[in-house]
Amino acid sequence: MQPAERIAGHFHAYNEEFGRITRRAASHFVKRDWRAARSDCVARIELYEQRVAACLRSLLDEAAVRREDPRSWSEIKRAYEPIVAGRADSDFYRTFFNSVGRDLFGTVGVDPDLEFCSSSGRSAGRVPLRFHGIDASLADGVRELLEALPFAASLGDFDGAVHKVSAQIGRHYEAYRPSASPESIEVIESLFYRGHSAFLVARLVDDGAVTPLVIAFSNPPEGVRIDEVMLSRADVGSLFGFERSYFHVDLPVVGAAITLLRTLMPRKSIDELYTVLGRAKQGKTERYFALQRHLQTSIDSFVHAPGERGLVMIVFTLPSHDLVFKVIRDRFGPPKGTTREEVIERYRFVFQHDRAGRLVDAQEFKRLRLPRERFMPALSRELLEDAARTCRVDGDDLIIEHCYIERRLRPLNLFLREADPAAAEAAVIDYGNALRDLAASNIFPGDLLLKNFGVTNHGDVVFYDYDELCLLTDCVFRDLPGARSDAGESDEEPGFYVGPHDVFPEQWLPFLAIPAPLQEVFLRRHGALLRAAWWRDAQRADTAALP
């Protein structure tokens, strides 16, 4: 077998295994086997790099390629294109080829002789859909929709479920499209699974207009139930957001599904959709291509990102684009006691963990090449001096050996200063909700300062600074002992032992720097978070849920 055919065969084997793992999600949901579901989430994420490494070993072991012979790789690339051009999601094959080549040669930036440098934008195939007509009765159409579910027999109070969905659709049309009514429901046959939930994704069609319809299901011990009916693009966009864990959904042609999903979420970027559908490497590739296109059509400079400077990361952005770049410093200032390796491990942990809608998806990039002239002098100088292990100059370019790229958010501390009172109150309440959601997924942020949280376009508060993040169950939440009363004794240092994992929630409020007018709002809604007992209860719940 020729090298090009062998590489395509390795990707095919990867894709088949990816599909097998994905399809098991349906069984895990019905059986409530959350342990197996969690195991499959991690296994599927790790699968790509495992298959790339296996492909490269195979090529090297059989002397099909040599690290010192890039010219032969160019010939393999030319032979590879006609092999994969007509296949479904052919860009996946090209990205896999690039991954193998970059590991083989340690490519800095992009080499068009060795890599595919753009997406084809073509997706041969279609999305399997079911169509449910709505004639005289909306309820009949919804009943037919729910009866087709693979777990329809387990849906508790079936008639109540039909009424709930029908009523919410009816209220939505009365409020937003009073002169129209849905004529049909077009539903993606495959359900979308994530965590303990399953989602039916569909669209309501009326006179040429499209309204998204997403129904969220859970499966508690008493039976499957409907948790939420989403009919707004904002709600559906948030469900498919960059702060969410990846869906497990069996799609024969992912590119075609993305085209359909963008009719429900037209503002959602292609890279974000690829990523949230579990195709993280393709999402990363699309993000890089989009960045390069933007650099070619813009003139602004990379600058420090808004917010306070970090002790661990140098964070910069391009004002005209929606990304931030995070580079690890060579040395961390006090009081940071972590190491570079520990920081990288925490980001890897977040990549694999349930993000609960509260942790930003940080994509790891290596050997990034950017035009040095596009950097403000102070930023360029800081990168070269304070991150010299990672950054260097090569001709007219700045080479960044390792960084994380995330979607840019408005830091919560800045948002609270700038927002109108209602928006600020909503954000500080959601900050508390974020802490609760993270605790429920066994995550403790470590550094709770507002500057480490951001606000999305949907108004959700999410965490993005993982330097001190840890498992909630690794912490020791303690009540603060009573103050010392000996006359003249200094209270600047604690008069009791403090262990390395000890946390005292009673001390948080002064350090969080919540603006004074909003402190009462936070205390009224989330005062329990300032008591160690609440966190110990959360730990017990997490421990009970552990496999």
Secondary structure, DSSP 8 states (H G I E B T S, - for coil): --HHHHHHHHHHHHHHHHHHHHHHHHHHHHHT-HHHHHHHHHHHHHHHHHHHHHHHHHHHHTTS--TT-HHHHHHHHHHHHHHHTTSTTHHHHHHHHHHHHHHHHT--S--TTTS--S------S---EEEEE-SS-HHHHHHHHHHTSTTGGGBSSHHHHHHHHHHHHHHHHHHH-TT----EEEEESS-EEETTEEEEEEEEEETTEEEEEEEEEE--TT-BEEEEEE-SHHHHHHHTSTTS---B---S-HHHHHHHHHHH-TTS-HHHHHHHTT-HHHHHHHHHHHHHHHHHH----BEE-SS---SSEEEEE-TTSSEEEEEE-SS--TT----HHHHHHHHHHHHHS--TTTB---EEEEEEEEEGGGB-HHHHHHHHHHSTTTEEEETTEEEEEEEEEEE--EEHHHHHHHS-HHHHHHHHHHHHHHHHHHHHTTEE-S---GGGEEE-TTS-EEE---TT-EEGGG-EE---------TT---SS-SS---TTEE-GGGHHHHHT--HHHHHHHHHHHGGGGSHHHHHHHHHHHHHH--
